């Protein structure tokens, strides 16, 4: 008990100390350091399918290059510069255009957009659903929901009873400890 009182008093005393005389100290981040690295990697020993090299001059400008083998087994290379203005990549090859839709894909997209437009128009005319179209619960679902609610109430009552019993046991135990402490102090 005495320890608790001392802890409370010391925390109140420390929290009310005047710190206005302390100066705010801030540390500037260190300047960037020059570095260089490179690596080559592959999916199995002796196989190379990507490489990367990068050099920083220490002033915040980073130059590098990386290469990889694309799904068509063509080597793609990207040279880049990263500076205060951002990341500036230069591609070795312009990426290929997206393929044109086949007839079946174009027809599916057209059907999708027509259906989307129809649904959007219906929602614009009737922003709130028609209550007569909302599904209703069958008698079996109503009975199952009522049974579930009754079981939930029974379980909740059991949990409340158990919690009350545990609270009572805890209070009795605390009273016993308190009486033992009083008996030891005399």
C-alpha positions, -999 to 999 in steps of 0.1 A, spaced: 0 0 0 28 24 9 46 16 -24 14 25 -43 11 58 -25 48 67 -31 45 58 -68 14 80 -72 31 109 -54 63 106 -74 45 104 -107 24 136 -99 56 154 -88 75 144 -120 46 153 -143 43 188 -128 80 197 -132 89 228 -151 107 220 -183 105 254 -200 142 260 -195 151 230 -217 160 238 -253 145 219 -282 172 199 -298 168 186 -333 191 165 -352 195 170 -389 195 139 -410 230 130 -422 239 137 -458 234 109 -483 265 87 -487 277 75 -520 272 38 -527 272 13 -555 258 -22 -558 249 -47 -584 236 -82 -586 226 -109 -610 200 -136 -603 182 -165 -619 157 -191 -611 183 -219 -608 221 -222 -607 238 -211 -639 207 -193 -652 204 -156 -653 171 -139 -660 176 -105 -642 203 -81 -631 204 -48 -614 231 -22 -609 229 12 -591 252 40 -582 246 70 -559 269 100 -560 261 111 -525 242 142 -535 209 125 -537 211 115 -574 209 78 -581 216 62 -615 209 27 -623 199 0 -648 180 -32 -645 172 -59 -670 148 -89 -670 135 -115 -693 99 -109 -702 73 -137 -707 81 -137 -744 118 -144 -736 129 -110 -747 154 -91 -725 140 -58 -713 163 -31 -700 154 0 -680 180 28 -674 169 53 -648 178 84 -628 162 92 -595 167 127 -582 148 155 -564 125 158 -594 114 121 -592 121 88 -609 130 90 -646 131 56 -664 142 51 -700 129 18 -715 150 -1 -741 118 -11 -760 84 4 -760 60 -21 -744 37 -39 -769 2 -26 -774 -26 -44 -758 -41 -70 -781 -74 -63 -798 -105 -79 -784 -117 -111 -802 -152 -111 -816 -165 -131 -786 -148 -108 -761 -162 -77 -779 -197 -93 -779 -194 -101 -741 -183 -66 -733 -212 -52 -754 -237 -73 -735 -222 -63 -702 -224 -26 -710 -260 -29 -723 -270 -47 -691 -252 -22 -670 -270 7 -688 -303 -10 -683 -297 -15 -645 -285 21 -641 -316 34 -659 -339 13 -636 -321 25 -605 -323 61 -617 -361 58 -622 -366 39 -589 -338 47 -565 -354 27 -536 -362 -10 -540 -399 -20 -544 -409 -36 -511 -431 -62 -529 -399 -75 -546 -379 -80 -514 -377 -117 -505 -397 -127 -475 -388 -153 -448 -405 -186 -451 -422 -202 -421 -392 -226 -417 -367 -197 -416 -389 -178 -392 -391 -209 -369 -353 -214 -371 -346 -178 -363 -370 -179 -333 -353 -211 -320 -319 -195 -324 -330 -163 -305 -344 -185 -277 -311 -205 -275 -291 -173 -275 -312 -159 -246 -307 -192 -226 -269 -190 -232 -268 -153 -223 -286 -160 -190 -262 -189 -182 -232 -166 -189 -247 -139 -167 -252 -164 -139 -217 -177 -142 -202 -142 -142 -222 -133 -111 -210 -165 -93 -173 -157 -103 -177 -121 -91 -190 -134 -57 -162 -159 -54 -137 -132 -62 -151 -108 -36 -151 -136 -10 -114 -143 -18 -105 -106 -16 -123 -104 18 -103 -134 31 -70 -119 20 -79 -85 36 -88 -102 69 -55 -122 67 -36 -89 61 -53 -73 91 -45 -103 113 -8 -101 103 -6 -64 110 -17 -68 147 
